[in-house]
């Protein structure tokens, strides 16, 4: 005998949609204590938590909760169509997050591909740094992420879209200008300009450390354009995974890029998602669409190169 009713599924979807017990209770016309008790009974019946409960923070779906809520919504939509064949049910939704420095290159093509292939799905998006991106994936606030393979645990699936090498950024008059490549060992001899973002710094310093090198850091820049400006003005050699076209910093100074040739310095660009997405979910369909669409543009992506910030 089935224990959970459509009303139970409606409770789960309401909390997932609103992120708070009070708003969800109002939406489904029950008291907050009654809704909270119902959620506890549902989780006890299922044998696992659907939501993360943290003092002073909104309720967030666990990965298992995200999958359950997606299936529950599909069941509710099916029930609506069964009762009223002319109804199309609730709109399907998808949340895509993209690492901020990859977004100018990849977010618009991703949205175009999704809009053309899944016109019935409501797609929302966000560009952000590593920490909020990983949090959004981990807490179930995002379905898919376009990012570098940094900071994600083994619980996430990864589809590699490209591999990007960093570049040393220097003014045209610098002694390194005109070279076709440079090694990390050679870069360690020069004052460097790195990103200030924590995971980016850890990644870059880790590359030097694996070779027993201790780099000299002249500046830690808060943004990619500040990093490029400092490098263009001779404040140090910038290291960037992004090489925007034009060869000019924001303040109008010319800038050259020399590719870092160490194979270990290459970083994969990935499409990340929770493992075992339901095959009928918008996220599963979107994953295949984005993997094909963005992998097809690998040559353009490689020409641009991208910065880990």
N, C-alpha and C positions, 0 to 999 in steps of 0.2 A: 504494500500500500504506500502511495506517495504521501510524504509528510508536508512538503512545501507546496503552497498554493500560489496562484497567480498574484494574490495580494502580497505574499512574501517577496516574490520577484519584483513587484512594484516598489516595495520598501527599499530593496537593495539598489535598484536603479535610481530612485529618488535621492538617496544619500550619495551615491556615486556622482550624480549630476550636480547636486547643490553643495556638497562638501561639508555640510553641517547638519546636525540632528534637528535643530530648530527650524531651519528652512525646509528640510525634507519633510518634517512632520506637518508643517503648514501645507505643503504641496499635496500630501496624500490624505490630509484631513484626519490626523490622529494626534494624540498628545505626545509630547517629546518622551516622557517616561515609557509610554507604551511602545513607541518605536524603538527606543534603546533596548527594552526587554526583548522585543521581537528579534532584533539583530543578534543579540546574545544567544537566543534559542536557535536561530538559523545557523550561526557559526558552530554551535555545539553539535547540531545535527550533521553538519558537513564535516566536522572534525578538523577544521583549520580556520584561521582568521581571514576575513575578507577585507578588513580595514585596519589601518594603523591608528591607534589612539594615543595621542600625545597631549599632555597638559598645555593648554593655551594655543594649540594649533588646530587647524581644520582637519577633519577626518580625511585620510588618504587611502586609496585602494592599495592593497598588496598586489604583487604580480598575479597571484592566484585569484584575488578579488576582481582584478581587471578582466581576466578571462571569463570569470563567472558572470560579471555584470554585462559583458558583451553578449553572452549567450542568453542571459535572462532578458535583455532588451529585445533580442531576436525573437524569443518566445512570446513576449508581450506583443510585438508587432504582428507576429503570426496569428495570435489570438484576435487582435483587432481586425485583421483581414478576414479571418474565418467568420466573425460575427457580422462584419460589413465588407463584402467583397469589393466594394468601390473604394474603400479606404486604402491608402498606400502605407499606412503606419507612420511611426516616428521617423524623422530623418536620421540616416546613419551619419556618424561623426568620426573624424580622424584628427588626431593631434600630431603634428610633425615639428620636431625641434631641430635646429641646425646650429652647429658651432659658428660663432659670430664671424670669424674670418673666412670661413668657407661659404657663408650665406651669400655674399655678393656674386659668387661664381656659380653656386649650385641651387640656391633656394628657388629662384624664379623658374629655371628649367624643370625642377621637381614639381612645383605647383602647376605648371602648364601641362606636364605629363599626367598628373592626377586629375586635373580638370577635364582633360580630353577623354581619359579612359574611365573615370568614375564620376560622371556628372551628377549622379544622385547622392554622392557623399559630400557632406559638409566638412571642408578641410580648414582647420585653423593651424597657425604656425607661429613660431617664436625663434628668434635668433638670440643666443646667449653664450656665456662662457662655459668652461668645462663643469664647474661645480653645480650650477643650476641645471645644466643639461642632464648630468648624471642623476641628480635628485629627482628630476621630472620623470626619467625612465624608471628609476628604482621605486618611486612611490606610485607609479601607474598614472601620472598626470600626462604622460606623453606615450604615444604608440610606437613611434619610430624616431630615429635620430640620425642625422648625417654629421659625422664627426671624425676626429682622429682616434685611433685605437689606444687611447690613454685613459686610465682610471676606471675602466669598466671591468666588472668581475666576470667569472666564467659562466654566470647565469644568463648572459645575454648572447643572442646569436649575432654573428657578424658576416656581412657580405662585403668583400673587398671591392671597392670601386676604382681605386688607383693607388699608386705609390709615389710619394713626392719627396724630392731631395731638397734640403735647405740651401740657401745661397748666402754668401758673404756680401754685404752691401757696403759700397765704398764710393767716394767721389772719383771722377775720371783721372785726377792727378795722383791718386794713391799708387804706391809702388806695386800693389797687387792687381791693379786695373789691367785689362787686356789678357789676363790669364784665362785658360779654358777650364781650370779646376783648381781646387785647393783642398788640403786635408785638415782634419781637426788638429793634428800635431802642429801644422804651420799656423793655424789660427790662434793657438794657445800662446804664440809669441807676440800677439797684438792685443791692445786694450779692446774689449768687446762691449757692444751694446746689446743687451738681452731684454726680453719682455719681463715685466714685473709679475705677470700672472703666475701663481704658485706652481701649478702643474707643468706649465711651460718651462719655468726655470728648472724644476726638478728633472724634467726630461732632458734638457740641453746639458745641464751639469753632469747628468748621468752618462751621457755620451762621452764626455771628456774623461770622466772618472774611470770608465771601463778600459781606457787606454793609459791609465796612470798619469793623466794630465791635470794640471790645476790652472784653469784659465784666469786671466785678469779681467775683472768686470769693471768697466768704467761707468756705465749707467744701466739702470733698469727702467725701461720705458713703460708708461701706463697704456700706450696704444701703439698700434702698428705705424701710424703716420708720425708719431713722435720718434719712434725708433728710426724710421727712415730719415727724418729730418736731422736727428743727431748724427747719423752716419754720413749724410750728405754734407754736413758742416764740419766733418773731420773730428768729431768727438770720440770716435772709436769705430771699429768694424761691426756693423750690425749683422746679426744672424736672423734670417727670416725664412719661413717656409712659403711666404707669399711674395710673388714678384709681379705686382700690377703693371700693366702695359704703360708705356709713356716714358719710363726712365727719368722721372722727375719727382722730387718730394713736394709736399704741399706748399713749402715756401719758395718754390721755383728753382731749387738747386738740382743740377744733374746728378744722377746716381747710376752706378754700375752694379751688376750682379755677377758673382763668380760662384759656380756650382761647387758645393761640398761633395767630394768624390767618395768619402767613406761609405761603403755599402750599409753599414749599421746605422747611418744617419737617416736613411730613407724611412719614411713613416707612412703606413697605410691610411688611406681615407676609406671609411667604412659606412655602411648602412647598418645601424644597430637596432635590435628589437628583442623583446622577450622571447625566449625559446618556446617552441610549441604553440605558435599562434593558431587559434581555431581557423580551419580552412575556409569557413564561410564568413569570417570577420573582414571588415574593411581593411584592417591593418595587414592581414595576410595578402589580400589582393594588391594593396598598395606597395607592399614589400617587393613583389615580383615586378610590378610596373616600374618602380624607381630603380631597382637593380638593373633592369634592362636599359632604361632610358639614360641613366647617369653613367653606366659602364660604357655605353655606346659613345659617350663624349670624352673618353679617356685621353685622347690625343690633345684636345683643347685644354683639359684640366692640367695635363702635364706641362703644356707650354706656359700656362699661367703660373704654376707652382703656388703653394699656399703657406701662410704663416701660422705657426702654432703660438697662439696668444693666450 
